[in-house]
Amino acid sequence: MADESSRAAVSAARPSDRAATDGVVWAGVWGAVIIGLAVAIGALGTHYLSGRIPMAREGTFDTAVRYQFVSGFGLVLLAALSRGRAPRLLPAFQRAALSLASGALLFCGSLYLLVAGGPSVLGAVAPLGGAAMILGWALLALALRRT
């Protein structure tokens, strides 16, 4: 009987334990999606855009693809590093992931839109995205320091 009650107690504890050990799973999922999209967008640029857009915009496009890769890998890394961490540390990893993901969206998205002929005001959005990405990496460093 004691064995059954201890199994029931373990089963009841699993949902909260699972949340603590899963860390920032969503960041890994989105990181993989972002990397896959970077491959697809990069291939599109290589095979379709070359010679169709100004040379300066090709550099802008390459920068966007490169930073998209780095951000995607960063999110996958964050997800892996957050697994099994103490529940008190997870908010720090979540803030880092949110900052990195939003920075990638703002930075890369604004550059892609510029390449596609969007208004030049989008050039002012890219630094905000870059700052958010830098903040995400800094927050990851702080989260790792606290472990």
N, C-alpha and C positions, 0 to 999 in steps of 0.2 A: 504494500500500500504506500509506503514511504517513497518507493521508486516511482510510482505513478504520479504522486504529487510533485516530486522534483522534476519530472518530465513536463508536467503541466506548467510549472513555474518557468522552466526554460523556454517553452513554447510561447508563453505570454510575454516574455522579455524580448523575444526575437525582433518584433517590428522596430522597437527603439534601437536595439543593437544594430540592426541592419542599416538604419538611417545613419548611425555613427560610422559604420565601416564602409558604406557606399560612397561617402564623401560627396564630391561634386560630379556625379555621374553625368548630368546634363552637359557639363563642359566638355567631357570626352566625346559625347555623341555629336555635339555641335562642332567641335574641333575636327572630327573626321569628315563631317559634311563640308566644312569650310575648306579643308584640304582637297577633297574631291572636286569641289567647284573650282578651286584654283587650278587644278590640272586641266579641267575642261575649258576654263576661260583662257588659260595660257595656250592651250592647243588652238583654240579659236584665233587668238591673236597671232600665233605663228603662221597658221595656214591661211587665214583670211584677211587680217588687217594689214599685214606687211605690204607697204607700197600704196595702201589706200588711205592712210592717215599721215599727217606730217611727221617727220622724223622726231621732233620734240615730243609729240604725243605718244610715239612708240616708247620713248623712255619713261614717260608717265605711266603708261600701261604696264611696262615691265616692273616698275616700282610697286604698283598696286598688287600685281600677282605675287611678287616676292614677299611683301608684307602680309599678304593674305596667307601664304604658306607658313610664315613664322608665327602668325597669330593662331592659326589652326593647330600647329604643333604645340604652341604654348598652352592652349586649352586642353589638349590631350595630356600634356605633362601635368597640368594642374589637377586634372581628374585622377591621374595615377598617384600623384603625391598626396592627395587628400584622403585616399583610401586607408582605412584603419586608424586614422588620426583621432585623437580625443574629440568628443563632441564640442567642447568649448572652443576648439580651433577651427571648426568648419565654417563659421561666419567669415573668418579672415580669408579662407580659400574662396568662399563664394564671392566676396567683394572683389578679390583679385580677378576671378573669372569674369564677373560682370563687367569690370572695367576693361579687360582685354577684349572681350567680345564686342562691347559697344564701340570701343576704339577702332577695332577692325572694320566694323560696319561703316562708321563715319569716315575713316581715312580711306579705305579701299573703295567704298561706295562712291565717295565724292570724286575720287580720281577716275574711276570707270565712267562716271557720268560726264566728266570733263572730256575724256577721250571720245565719248559718243556725241560730243557737240553741245553739251549742256552749258548753261550760263557760266561765265567766268567767276561769278560770286561763289561758286562751289569750291574754288581754290581757297577760300577763307574757312571752309569747313574742315579741310584736311588737317590743319594744325590742331584743331580740337580733338580729332580722332587720334592723332599722334600723341597728344598729351595724355589721352585716356589710356592708350597702350602703354606708355611709359609708366603711368600710375599703376596699371595692372601688374607690370613686372616688379615695381617697387613694393606693392602690396604682397606679392608672392614672396619676395625676399624677407619682408617682415614676418609673414606667416611662418616661413621656414625657420627663421631665427627664434621664434617663440616655441618651437617644438623641442 
